[in-house]
Amino acid sequence: MASIVNVHEAKAHFSRLLELAHAGPEIIFAKAGLPYARMLPLEPAVGRRQPGRLRGRVGKAFFEPLPDAERAAWES
């Protein structure tokens, strides 16, 4: 559930709000009582791609051309 915080309060307690947002909940900043911006935690970094890690898992049929009927269905 999101917390709504006035901009004035956010200025005074920014470090605490930053830690709170990092823990997970969304924080919405309000200006004059209206939602103005939001703070969310960043998504974890995705691991680096590794070439060849699927070697042996994809059969030769994967690289064969599609049958005409199936290709026509994709192209329509």
PDB file of N, CA, C and O in Angstrom:
ATOM      1  N   MET A   1       0.847  -1.173   0.000  1.00  0.00           N
ATOM      2  CA  MET A   1       0.000   0.000   0.000  1.00  0.00           C
ATOM      3  C   MET A   1       0.891   1.235   0.000  1.00  0.00           C
ATOM      4  O   MET A   1       1.888   1.285   0.720  1.00  0.00           O
ATOM      5  N   ALA A   2       0.541   2.215  -0.793  1.00  0.00           N
ATOM      6  CA  ALA A   2       1.339   3.428  -0.929  1.00  0.00           C
ATOM      7  C   ALA A   2       1.087   4.386   0.233  1.00  0.00           C
ATOM      8  O   ALA A   2      -0.024   4.500   0.750  1.00  0.00           O
ATOM      9  N   SER A   3       2.165   5.070   0.623  1.00  0.00           N
ATOM     10  CA  SER A   3       2.058   6.122   1.635  1.00  0.00           C
ATOM     11  C   SER A   3       2.016   7.460   0.928  1.00  0.00           C
ATOM     12  O   SER A   3       2.732   7.665  -0.052  1.00  0.00           O
ATOM     13  N   ILE A   4       1.183   8.379   1.412  1.00  0.00           N
ATOM     14  CA  ILE A   4       1.113   9.720   0.838  1.00  0.00           C
ATOM     15  C   ILE A   4       1.792  10.674   1.800  1.00  0.00           C
ATOM     16  O   ILE A   4       1.460  10.716   2.985  1.00  0.00           O
ATOM     17  N   VAL A   5       2.752  11.447   1.283  1.00  0.00           N
ATOM     18  CA  VAL A   5       3.561  12.344   2.108  1.00  0.00           C
ATOM     19  C   VAL A   5       3.576  13.714   1.455  1.00  0.00           C
ATOM     20  O   VAL A   5       3.772  13.821   0.245  1.00  0.00           O
ATOM     21  N   ASN A   6       3.370  14.768   2.246  1.00  0.00           N
ATOM     22  CA  ASN A   6       3.469  16.131   1.723  1.00  0.00           C
ATOM     23  C   ASN A   6       4.918  16.446   1.388  1.00  0.00           C
ATOM     24  O   ASN A   6       5.831  15.902   2.009  1.00  0.00           O
ATOM     25  N   VAL A   7       5.135  17.307   0.424  1.00  0.00           N
ATOM     26  CA  VAL A   7       6.477  17.678  -0.008  1.00  0.00           C
ATOM     27  C   VAL A   7       7.272  18.262   1.156  1.00  0.00           C
ATOM     28  O   VAL A   7       8.456  17.959   1.301  1.00  0.00           O
ATOM     29  N   HIS A   8       6.651  19.086   1.980  1.00  0.00           N
ATOM     30  CA  HIS A   8       7.344  19.687   3.116  1.00  0.00           C
ATOM     31  C   HIS A   8       7.869  18.609   4.076  1.00  0.00           C
ATOM     32  O   HIS A   8       9.011  18.678   4.531  1.00  0.00           O
ATOM     33  N   GLU A   9       7.032  17.626   4.374  1.00  0.00           N
ATOM     34  CA  GLU A   9       7.446  16.527   5.239  1.00  0.00           C
ATOM     35  C   GLU A   9       8.535  15.692   4.567  1.00  0.00           C
ATOM     36  O   GLU A   9       9.460  15.227   5.233  1.00  0.00           O
ATOM     37  N   ALA A  10       8.430  15.501   3.250  1.00  0.00           N
ATOM     38  CA  ALA A  10       9.425  14.723   2.518  1.00  0.00           C
ATOM     39  C   ALA A  10      10.794  15.383   2.580  1.00  0.00           C
ATOM     40  O   ALA A  10      11.809  14.694   2.682  1.00  0.00           O
ATOM     41  N   LYS A  11      10.833  16.715   2.519  1.00  0.00           N
ATOM     42  CA  LYS A  11      12.110  17.426   2.621  1.00  0.00           C
ATOM     43  C   LYS A  11      12.747  17.191   3.985  1.00  0.00           C
ATOM     44  O   LYS A  11      13.963  17.024   4.086  1.00  0.00           O
ATOM     45  N   ALA A  12      11.942  17.177   5.014  1.00  0.00           N
ATOM     46  CA  ALA A  12      12.458  17.032   6.373  1.00  0.00           C
ATOM     47  C   ALA A  12      12.882  15.596   6.684  1.00  0.00           C
ATOM     48  O   ALA A  12      13.768  15.385   7.513  1.00  0.00           O
ATOM     49  N   HIS A  13      12.268  14.608   6.035  1.00  0.00           N
ATOM     50  CA  HIS A  13      12.513  13.198   6.374  1.00  0.00           C
ATOM     51  C   HIS A  13      12.924  12.377   5.146  1.00  0.00           C
ATOM     52  O   HIS A  13      12.574  11.203   5.031  1.00  0.00           O
ATOM     53  N   PHE A  14      13.662  13.000   4.242  1.00  0.00           N
ATOM     54  CA  PHE A  14      13.984  12.329   2.978  1.00  0.00           C
ATOM     55  C   PHE A  14      14.745  11.017   3.193  1.00  0.00           C
ATOM     56  O   PHE A  14      14.409  10.014   2.564  1.00  0.00           O
ATOM     57  N   SER A  15      15.748  10.999   4.053  1.00  0.00           N
ATOM     58  CA  SER A  15      16.534   9.776   4.279  1.00  0.00           C
ATOM     59  C   SER A  15      15.659   8.631   4.769  1.00  0.00           C
ATOM     60  O   SER A  15      15.794   7.499   4.305  1.00  0.00           O
ATOM     61  N   ARG A  16      14.772   8.922   5.697  1.00  0.00           N
ATOM     62  CA  ARG A  16      13.878   7.890   6.216  1.00  0.00           C
ATOM     63  C   ARG A  16      12.951   7.377   5.113  1.00  0.00           C
ATOM     64  O   ARG A  16      12.719   6.173   5.001  1.00  0.00           O
ATOM     65  N   LEU A  17      12.425   8.288   4.305  1.00  0.00           N
ATOM     66  CA  LEU A  17      11.537   7.898   3.213  1.00  0.00           C
ATOM     67  C   LEU A  17      12.281   7.092   2.151  1.00  0.00           C
ATOM     68  O   LEU A  17      11.723   6.169   1.559  1.00  0.00           O
ATOM     69  N   LEU A  18      13.528   7.442   1.919  1.00  0.00           N
ATOM     70  CA  LEU A  18      14.345   6.710   0.959  1.00  0.00           C
ATOM     71  C   LEU A  18      14.534   5.261   1.413  1.00  0.00           C
ATOM     72  O   LEU A  18      14.412   4.336   0.610  1.00  0.00           O
ATOM     73  N   GLU A  19      14.830   5.068   2.687  1.00  0.00           N
ATOM     74  CA  GLU A  19      14.976   3.716   3.234  1.00  0.00           C
ATOM     75  C   GLU A  19      13.655   2.955   3.168  1.00  0.00           C
ATOM     76  O   GLU A  19      13.635   1.764   2.857  1.00  0.00           O
ATOM     77  N   LEU A  20      12.570   3.633   3.457  1.00  0.00           N
ATOM     78  CA  LEU A  20      11.252   3.007   3.405  1.00  0.00           C
ATOM     79  C   LEU A  20      10.932   2.549   1.985  1.00  0.00           C
ATOM     80  O   LEU A  20      10.460   1.430   1.788  1.00  0.00           O
ATOM     81  N   ALA A  21      11.186   3.410   0.990  1.00  0.00           N
ATOM     82  CA  ALA A  21      10.916   3.061  -0.407  1.00  0.00           C
ATOM     83  C   ALA A  21      11.809   1.903  -0.848  1.00  0.00           C
ATOM     84  O   ALA A  21      11.369   1.029  -1.595  1.00  0.00           O
ATOM     85  N   HIS A  22      13.046   1.895  -0.393  1.00  0.00           N
ATOM     86  CA  HIS A  22      13.961   0.817  -0.758  1.00  0.00           C
ATOM     87  C   HIS A  22      13.465  -0.520  -0.216  1.00  0.00           C
ATOM     88  O   HIS A  22      13.707  -1.561  -0.825  1.00  0.00           O
ATOM     89  N   ALA A  23      12.784  -0.501   0.905  1.00  0.00           N
ATOM     90  CA  ALA A  23      12.253  -1.720   1.511  1.00  0.00           C
ATOM     91  C   ALA A  23      11.056  -2.269   0.737  1.00  0.00           C
ATOM     92  O   ALA A  23      10.690  -3.430   0.926  1.00  0.00           O
ATOM     93  N   GLY A  24      10.443  -1.471  -0.122  1.00  0.00           N
ATOM     94  CA  GLY A  24       9.372  -2.016  -0.937  1.00  0.00           C
ATOM     95  C   GLY A  24       8.167  -1.138  -1.193  1.00  0.00           C
ATOM     96  O   GLY A  24       7.760  -1.016  -2.349  1.00  0.00           O
ATOM     97  N   PRO A  25       7.565  -0.515  -0.178  1.00  0.00           N
ATOM     98  CA  PRO A  25       6.324   0.203  -0.475  1.00  0.00           C
ATOM     99  C   PRO A  25       6.542   1.476  -1.290  1.00  0.00           C
ATOM    100  O   PRO A  25       7.561   2.155  -1.160  1.00  0.00           O
ATOM    101  N   GLU A  26       5.578   1.770  -2.112  1.00  0.00           N
ATOM    102  CA  GLU A  26       5.605   2.991  -2.925  1.00  0.00           C
ATOM    103  C   GLU A  26       5.266   4.189  -2.037  1.00  0.00           C
ATOM    104  O   GLU A  26       4.428   4.090  -1.141  1.00  0.00           O
ATOM    105  N   ILE A  27       5.919   5.309  -2.294  1.00  0.00           N
ATOM    106  CA  ILE A  27       5.635   6.547  -1.566  1.00  0.00           C
ATOM    107  C   ILE A  27       5.171   7.578  -2.582  1.00  0.00           C
ATOM    108  O   ILE A  27       5.827   7.805  -3.599  1.00  0.00           O
ATOM    109  N   ILE A  28       4.034   8.198  -2.296  1.00  0.00           N
ATOM    110  CA  ILE A  28       3.495   9.228  -3.184  1.00  0.00           C
ATOM    111  C   ILE A  28       3.688  10.573  -2.518  1.00  0.00           C
ATOM    112  O   ILE A  28       3.294  10.772  -1.370  1.00  0.00           O
ATOM    113  N   PHE A  29       4.301  11.501  -3.250  1.00  0.00           N
ATOM    114  CA  PHE A  29       4.492  12.861  -2.746  1.00  0.00           C
ATOM    115  C   PHE A  29       3.309  13.701  -3.192  1.00  0.00           C
ATOM    116  O   PHE A  29       2.888  13.642  -4.347  1.00  0.00           O
ATOM    117  N   ALA A  30       2.779  14.484  -2.260  1.00  0.00           N
ATOM    118  CA  ALA A  30       1.622  15.329  -2.549  1.00  0.00           C
ATOM    119  C   ALA A  30       2.023  16.793  -2.425  1.00  0.00           C
ATOM    120  O   ALA A  30       2.783  17.174  -1.535  1.00  0.00           O
ATOM    121  N   LYS A  31       1.506  17.586  -3.319  1.00  0.00           N
ATOM    122  CA  LYS A  31       1.727  19.032  -3.292  1.00  0.00           C
ATOM    123  C   LYS A  31       0.350  19.676  -3.262  1.00  0.00           C
ATOM    124  O   LYS A  31      -0.468  19.458  -4.157  1.00  0.00           O
ATOM    125  N   ALA A  32       0.102  20.459  -2.242  1.00  0.00           N
ATOM    126  CA  ALA A  32      -1.210  21.077  -2.028  1.00  0.00           C
ATOM    127  C   ALA A  32      -2.301  20.010  -1.926  1.00  0.00           C
ATOM    128  O   ALA A  32      -3.432  20.221  -2.363  1.00  0.00           O
ATOM    129  N   GLY A  33      -1.946  18.860  -1.340  1.00  0.00           N
ATOM    130  CA  GLY A  33      -2.918  17.803  -1.125  1.00  0.00           C
ATOM    131  C   GLY A  33      -3.189  16.927  -2.331  1.00  0.00           C
ATOM    132  O   GLY A  33      -3.968  15.979  -2.229  1.00  0.00           O
ATOM    133  N   LEU A  34      -2.568  17.212  -3.480  1.00  0.00           N
ATOM    134  CA  LEU A  34      -2.801  16.430  -4.690  1.00  0.00           C
ATOM    135  C   LEU A  34      -1.558  15.595  -5.011  1.00  0.00           C
ATOM    136  O   LEU A  34      -0.434  16.073  -4.856  1.00  0.00           O
ATOM    137  N   PRO A  35      -1.757  14.355  -5.456  1.00  0.00           N
ATOM    138  CA  PRO A  35      -0.604  13.529  -5.824  1.00  0.00           C
ATOM    139  C   PRO A  35       0.244  14.239  -6.874  1.00  0.00           C
ATOM    140  O   PRO A  35      -0.277  14.794  -7.842  1.00  0.00           O
ATOM    141  N   TYR A  36       1.561  14.210  -6.666  1.00  0.00           N
ATOM    142  CA  TYR A  36       2.471  14.980  -7.512  1.00  0.00           C
ATOM    143  C   TYR A  36       3.561  14.106  -8.125  1.00  0.00           C
ATOM    144  O   TYR A  36       3.884  14.260  -9.303  1.00  0.00           O
ATOM    145  N   ALA A  37       4.130  13.193  -7.344  1.00  0.00           N
ATOM    146  CA  ALA A  37       5.199  12.311  -7.824  1.00  0.00           C
ATOM    147  C   ALA A  37       5.205  11.065  -6.953  1.00  0.00           C
ATOM    148  O   ALA A  37       4.544  11.012  -5.917  1.00  0.00           O
ATOM    149  N   ARG A  38       5.967  10.057  -7.391  1.00  0.00           N
ATOM    150  CA  ARG A  38       6.068   8.860  -6.579  1.00  0.00           C
ATOM    151  C   ARG A  38       7.501   8.346  -6.535  1.00  0.00           C
ATOM    152  O   ARG A  38       8.290   8.576  -7.451  1.00  0.00           O
ATOM    153  N   MET A  39       7.818   7.648  -5.455  1.00  0.00           N
ATOM    154  CA  MET A  39       9.140   7.056  -5.257  1.00  0.00           C
ATOM    155  C   MET A  39       8.947   5.548  -5.126  1.00  0.00           C
ATOM    156  O   MET A  39       8.135   5.079  -4.329  1.00  0.00           O
ATOM    157  N   LEU A  40       9.709   4.800  -5.923  1.00  0.00           N
ATOM    158  CA  LEU A  40       9.619   3.345  -5.923  1.00  0.00           C
ATOM    159  C   LEU A  40      11.008   2.752  -5.760  1.00  0.00           C
ATOM    160  O   LEU A  40      11.995   3.419  -6.069  1.00  0.00           O
ATOM    161  N   PRO A  41      11.112   1.523  -5.284  1.00  0.00           N
ATOM    162  CA  PRO A  41      12.423   0.878  -5.268  1.00  0.00           C
ATOM    163  C   PRO A  41      12.807   0.469  -6.686  1.00  0.00           C
ATOM    164  O   PRO A  41      11.939   0.143  -7.497  1.00  0.00           O
ATOM    165  N   LEU A  42      14.090   0.484  -6.983  1.00  0.00           N
ATOM    166  CA  LEU A  42      14.556   0.024  -8.283  1.00  0.00           C
ATOM    167  C   LEU A  42      14.443  -1.489  -8.351  1.00  0.00           C
ATOM    168  O   LEU A  42      14.561  -2.178  -7.338  1.00  0.00           O
ATOM    169  N   GLU A  43      14.211  -2.002  -9.561  1.00  0.00           N
ATOM    170  CA  GLU A  43      14.171  -3.447  -9.731  1.00  0.00           C
ATOM    171  C   GLU A  43      15.594  -3.982  -9.687  1.00  0.00           C
ATOM    172  O   GLU A  43      16.526  -3.297 -10.107  1.00  0.00           O
ATOM    173  N   PRO A  44      15.770  -5.186  -9.188  1.00  0.00           N
ATOM    174  CA  PRO A  44      17.118  -5.743  -9.127  1.00  0.00           C
ATOM    175  C   PRO A  44      17.729  -5.851 -10.522  1.00  0.00           C
ATOM    176  O   PRO A  44      17.029  -6.084 -11.507  1.00  0.00           O
ATOM    177  N   ALA A  45      19.029  -5.679 -10.585  1.00  0.00           N
ATOM    178  CA  ALA A  45      19.733  -5.766 -11.866  1.00  0.00           C
ATOM    179  C   ALA A  45      19.652  -7.199 -12.387  1.00  0.00           C
ATOM    180  O   ALA A  45      19.783  -8.166 -11.636  1.00  0.00           O
ATOM    181  N   VAL A  46      19.436  -7.300 -13.678  1.00  0.00           N
ATOM    182  CA  VAL A  46      19.359  -8.603 -14.321  1.00  0.00           C
ATOM    183  C   VAL A  46      20.783  -9.069 -14.611  1.00  0.00           C
ATOM    184  O   VAL A  46      21.641  -8.273 -14.993  1.00  0.00           O
ATOM    185  N   GLY A  47      21.022 -10.337 -14.429  1.00  0.00           N
ATOM    186  CA  GLY A  47      22.351 -10.887 -14.685  1.00  0.00           C
ATOM    187  C   GLY A  47      22.786 -10.690 -16.133  1.00  0.00           C
ATOM    188  O   GLY A  47      21.957 -10.498 -17.023  1.00  0.00           O
ATOM    189  N   ARG A  48      24.079 -10.741 -16.352  1.00  0.00           N
ATOM    190  CA  ARG A  48      24.614 -10.564 -17.700  1.00  0.00           C
ATOM    191  C   ARG A  48      24.268 -11.758 -18.570  1.00  0.00           C
ATOM    192  O   ARG A  48      24.156 -12.884 -18.086  1.00  0.00           O
ATOM    193  N   ARG A  49      24.101 -11.500 -19.859  1.00  0.00           N
ATOM    194  CA  ARG A  49      23.825 -12.564 -20.810  1.00  0.00           C
ATOM    195  C   ARG A  49      25.075 -13.416 -20.999  1.00  0.00           C
ATOM    196  O   ARG A  49      26.193 -12.903 -20.983  1.00  0.00           O
ATOM    197  N   GLN A  50      24.881 -14.694 -21.173  1.00  0.00           N
ATOM    198  CA  GLN A  50      25.982 -15.618 -21.384  1.00  0.00           C
ATOM    199  C   GLN A  50      25.765 -16.332 -22.704  1.00  0.00           C
ATOM    200  O   GLN A  50      24.871 -17.172 -22.805  1.00  0.00           O
ATOM    201  N   PRO A  51      26.567 -16.017 -23.725  1.00  0.00           N
ATOM    202  CA  PRO A  51      26.411 -16.702 -25.012  1.00  0.00           C
ATOM    203  C   PRO A  51      26.600 -18.209 -24.851  1.00  0.00           C
ATOM    204  O   PRO A  51      27.491 -18.665 -24.134  1.00  0.00           O
ATOM    205  N   GLY A  52      25.756 -18.960 -25.520  1.00  0.00           N
ATOM    206  CA  GLY A  52      25.893 -20.409 -25.532  1.00  0.00           C
ATOM    207  C   GLY A  52      25.320 -21.130 -24.333  1.00  0.00           C
ATOM    208  O   GLY A  52      25.496 -22.342 -24.215  1.00  0.00           O
ATOM    209  N   ARG A  53      24.646 -20.434 -23.443  1.00  0.00           N
ATOM    210  CA  ARG A  53      24.173 -21.131 -22.249  1.00  0.00           C
ATOM    211  C   ARG A  53      23.008 -22.068 -22.548  1.00  0.00           C
ATOM    212  O   ARG A  53      22.695 -22.927 -21.722  1.00  0.00           O
ATOM    213  N   LEU A  54      22.347 -21.930 -23.714  1.00  0.00           N
ATOM    214  CA  LEU A  54      21.258 -22.840 -24.085  1.00  0.00           C
ATOM    215  C   LEU A  54      21.716 -23.916 -25.063  1.00  0.00           C
ATOM    216  O   LEU A  54      20.890 -24.628 -25.633  1.00  0.00           O
ATOM    217  N   ARG A  55      23.020 -24.039 -25.258  1.00  0.00           N
ATOM    218  CA  ARG A  55      23.550 -25.035 -26.182  1.00  0.00           C
ATOM    219  C   ARG A  55      23.063 -26.419 -25.753  1.00  0.00           C
ATOM    220  O   ARG A  55      23.153 -26.801 -24.586  1.00  0.00           O
ATOM    221  N   GLY A  56      22.544 -27.152 -26.734  1.00  0.00           N
ATOM    222  CA  GLY A  56      22.047 -28.494 -26.460  1.00  0.00           C
ATOM    223  C   GLY A  56      20.599 -28.535 -26.018  1.00  0.00           C
ATOM    224  O   GLY A  56      20.025 -29.620 -25.922  1.00  0.00           O
ATOM    225  N   ARG A  57      19.991 -27.400 -25.747  1.00  0.00           N
ATOM    226  CA  ARG A  57      18.589 -27.371 -25.309  1.00  0.00           C
ATOM    227  C   ARG A  57      17.627 -27.056 -26.444  1.00  0.00           C
ATOM    228  O   ARG A  57      16.423 -27.277 -26.319  1.00  0.00           O
ATOM    229  N   VAL A  58      18.147 -26.546 -27.542  1.00  0.00           N
ATOM    230  CA  VAL A  58      17.316 -26.198 -28.691  1.00  0.00           C
ATOM    231  C   VAL A  58      17.641 -27.188 -29.802  1.00  0.00           C
ATOM    232  O   VAL A  58      18.788 -27.295 -30.236  1.00  0.00           O
ATOM    233  N   GLY A  59      16.620 -27.912 -30.257  1.00  0.00           N
ATOM    234  CA  GLY A  59      16.833 -28.910 -31.299  1.00  0.00           C
ATOM    235  C   GLY A  59      17.004 -28.274 -32.675  1.00  0.00           C
ATOM    236  O   GLY A  59      16.732 -27.088 -32.864  1.00  0.00           O
ATOM    237  N   LYS A  60      17.462 -29.086 -33.634  1.00  0.00           N
ATOM    238  CA  LYS A  60      17.680 -28.593 -34.990  1.00  0.00           C
ATOM    239  C   LYS A  60      16.377 -28.163 -35.649  1.00  0.00           C
ATOM    240  O   LYS A  60      16.388 -27.298 -36.525  1.00  0.00           O
ATOM    241  N   ALA A  61      15.266 -28.746 -35.249  1.00  0.00           N
ATOM    242  CA  ALA A  61      13.966 -28.392 -35.834  1.00  0.00           C
ATOM    243  C   ALA A  61      13.628 -26.925 -35.585  1.00  0.00           C
ATOM    244  O   ALA A  61      12.877 -26.325 -36.355  1.00  0.00           O
ATOM    245  N   PHE A  62      14.170 -26.346 -34.525  1.00  0.00           N
ATOM    246  CA  PHE A  62      13.911 -24.941 -34.205  1.00  0.00           C
ATOM    247  C   PHE A  62      14.392 -24.027 -35.333  1.00  0.00           C
ATOM    248  O   PHE A  62      13.791 -22.983 -35.587  1.00  0.00           O
ATOM    249  N   PHE A  63      15.466 -24.416 -36.004  1.00  0.00           N
ATOM    250  CA  PHE A  63      16.070 -23.576 -37.038  1.00  0.00           C
ATOM    251  C   PHE A  63      15.538 -23.866 -38.437  1.00  0.00           C
ATOM    252  O   PHE A  63      15.902 -23.174 -39.388  1.00  0.00           O
ATOM    253  N   GLU A  64      14.691 -24.868 -38.578  1.00  0.00           N
ATOM    254  CA  GLU A  64      14.099 -25.190 -39.869  1.00  0.00           C
ATOM    255  C   GLU A  64      13.022 -24.157 -40.220  1.00  0.00           C
ATOM    256  O   GLU A  64      12.378 -23.606 -39.327  1.00  0.00           O
ATOM    257  N   PRO A  65      12.826 -23.893 -41.511  1.00  0.00           N
ATOM    258  CA  PRO A  65      11.758 -22.954 -41.911  1.00  0.00           C
ATOM    259  C   PRO A  65      10.387 -23.471 -41.457  1.00  0.00           C
ATOM    260  O   PRO A  65      10.160 -24.679 -41.374  1.00  0.00           O
ATOM    261  N   LEU A  66       9.499 -22.551 -41.172  1.00  0.00           N
ATOM    262  CA  LEU A  66       8.145 -22.920 -40.767  1.00  0.00           C
ATOM    263  C   LEU A  66       7.382 -23.501 -41.945  1.00  0.00           C
ATOM    264  O   LEU A  66       7.644 -23.135 -43.090  1.00  0.00           O
ATOM    265  N   PRO A  67       6.444 -24.400 -41.682  1.00  0.00           N
ATOM    266  CA  PRO A  67       5.568 -24.877 -42.757  1.00  0.00           C
ATOM    267  C   PRO A  67       4.770 -23.694 -43.323  1.00  0.00           C
ATOM    268  O   PRO A  67       4.498 -22.719 -42.623  1.00  0.00           O
ATOM    269  N   ASP A  68       4.410 -23.802 -44.586  1.00  0.00           N
ATOM    270  CA  ASP A  68       3.716 -22.687 -45.267  1.00  0.00           C
ATOM    271  C   ASP A  68       2.457 -22.244 -44.536  1.00  0.00           C
ATOM    272  O   ASP A  68       2.204 -21.044 -44.432  1.00  0.00           O
ATOM    273  N   ALA A  69       1.665 -23.176 -44.030  1.00  0.00           N
ATOM    274  CA  ALA A  69       0.416 -22.816 -43.356  1.00  0.00           C
ATOM    275  C   ALA A  69       0.694 -22.007 -42.082  1.00  0.00           C
ATOM    276  O   ALA A  69       0.000 -21.030 -41.803  1.00  0.00           O
ATOM    277  N   GLU A  70       1.706 -22.414 -41.315  1.00  0.00           N
ATOM    278  CA  GLU A  70       2.016 -21.696 -40.083  1.00  0.00           C
ATOM    279  C   GLU A  70       2.622 -20.313 -40.387  1.00  0.00           C
ATOM    280  O   GLU A  70       2.299 -19.330 -39.721  1.00  0.00           O
ATOM    281  N   ARG A  71       3.486 -20.249 -41.382  1.00  0.00           N
ATOM    282  CA  ARG A  71       4.073 -18.953 -41.761  1.00  0.00           C
ATOM    283  C   ARG A  71       2.983 -18.003 -42.238  1.00  0.00           C
ATOM    284  O   ARG A  71       3.017 -16.815 -41.918  1.00  0.00           O
ATOM    285  N   ALA A  72       2.018 -18.511 -42.997  1.00  0.00           N
ATOM    286  CA  ALA A  72       0.905 -17.675 -43.486  1.00  0.00           C
ATOM    287  C   ALA A  72       0.096 -17.133 -42.311  1.00  0.00           C
ATOM    288  O   ALA A  72      -0.359 -15.990 -42.347  1.00  0.00           O
ATOM    289  N   ALA A  73      -0.088 -17.951 -41.261  1.00  0.00           N
ATOM    290  CA  ALA A  73      -0.839 -17.499 -40.090  1.00  0.00           C
ATOM    291  C   ALA A  73      -0.098 -16.358 -39.389  1.00  0.00           C
ATOM    292  O   ALA A  73      -0.735 -15.421 -38.908  1.00  0.00           O
ATOM    293  N   TRP A  74       1.241 -16.421 -39.324  1.00  0.00           N
ATOM    294  CA  TRP A  74       2.033 -15.362 -38.682  1.00  0.00           C
ATOM    295  C   TRP A  74       2.025 -14.093 -39.510  1.00  0.00           C
ATOM    296  O   TRP A  74       2.027 -12.993 -38.957  1.00  0.00           O
ATOM    297  N   GLU A  75       2.017 -14.228 -40.823  1.00  0.00           N
ATOM    298  CA  GLU A  75       2.116 -13.060 -41.708  1.00  0.00           C
ATOM    299  C   GLU A  75       0.791 -12.371 -41.952  1.00  0.00           C
ATOM    300  O   GLU A  75       0.770 -11.258 -42.478  1.00  0.00           O
ATOM    301  N   SER A  76      -0.328 -13.006 -41.582  1.00  0.00           N
ATOM    302  CA  SER A  76      -1.627 -12.374 -41.857  1.00  0.00           C
ATOM    303  C   SER A  76      -2.011 -11.410 -40.783  1.00  0.00           C
ATOM    304  O   SER A  76      -3.073 -10.792 -40.858  1.00  0.00           O
TER     305      SER A  76
END
